[in-house]
Amino acid sequence: MTLPPDLKQKCLVLYVGTRKLVALLADLRESQPRVLHKEEVLFPDGFEKGYVCNLQNAALSLEKIMGAILPPEAWEHVSVYVVLGNSGFKFYRFSSCEYYTPDKRTISSHEVQSVVQQTRSVATLPLSESILQAVPESFLVNDMAAVRNPVGLEAERLGVTLQLYTMDFQNFRNIVKAFEAIDVDVCGYFPKALTVAESVLTDAEKQEGVLIIDIGDDAAQLVLWKNGYLAGIRSLSAGGSELTRCIARDYHIEERDADKVKFQFATLDESERVSEELVPLVTRNEKVQQSVHRKEFLDRFFAHAKDWMSGILQESKKFSEGKGVRYPHMVFTGGSVMMDGFLEWMQKEFGIEGRIGVSRQIEAPQEIIRDPSLAPVTGMLRWIMTAKQENEALFTSRSFMARMIAAVRAWFTNYF
């Protein structure tokens, strides 16, 4: 296989979800990222609910999906980013300041790096957690708060508020080892709660107040924005698998059979409730062992779905009101919101006017853009194009000499 040209202008995003692996190759040369190739594997070997359960098999799964995108000899030539979709993330916010008395100082990238590193150092995180990303939310310059970029300003005091995203150290280390096993140098690991907003939200929604309800298989994550800032993140244990367990209990079948039934026959479209066809619950050797009338199946499913969503919405209301946002926009993402009739059912049953989060400002086939389960992956591409550039403006020196010194230091770090 010949290497594609201009690999340095492309990036590869891997999504490690609770049910699937997704790989996207994208071209970043234009104003909007352009998806060139997508691969997806359901229930990859070596992974369980987004965590590594068998290192050798997990490495082989990663090697296989990446090999379907690019030959192994090309991996070192592209930037690789990993989005993690498990439910074990935690979100913290910490602040600290540095003083420059008795003289004022013109803020440069050096001062920004110093105060960020200090804040990371003093953050009182549990020792069992590892920091995935430390994102500057805003800066304090003297007495002026909410400064986006302090570089070039005169200051006696510089402070920063950092958003820290963490997960269990051992679980994270196992994921890192899976990539190390196939010699892939990862540029960064990101929780999906950080990237999904980049894909589906507008600037107006972020200002007015918006709540993303991302419902995956294992958990539902709430991501709240107000006044242009991330207000908070919360994880609920009410993922789509709860409906799978309800089906399994109703008909005394295995969860793997219930999951197949849910995928093939579950819907929230009211017009389907009058159907009298038979739903096969258990099939072995192409013979149906147990079945149920679809009307009966859907009547029970609608009742379970109402209880399930009622719990999510109650917790969502407590969460948003606790952060001072009373009437947020509602955006739904995740694989569990892809059932037919979902939005109409939400409006009829709960009076919720929301929308499905589709990917914005990206060139890709419609099946990628309109799939809410892929929002964290496409959001990673948007983050690379926007937030990454903003951070580089903070941490990259403008002077030629400082850039030269930084380059030399990076060279020694990489090769010695």
Helices and strands as residue ranges (DSSP letters): G 7-9, E 10-16, E 20-27, E 34-42, E 47-48, E 51-52, H 55-69, G 72-77, E 79-84, E 90-99, E 105-106, H 109-122, E 129-141, E 144-147, E 154-155, E 157-168, H 169-181, E 186-191, H 192-200, H 203-208, E 210-215, E 220-226, E 229-236, H 241-251, H 255-265, G 270-274, E 278-284, E 287-293, H 294-322, E 329-333, G 335-337, H 342-350, E 355-356, H 366-369, G 372-374, H 375-385, H 387-395, H 400-415
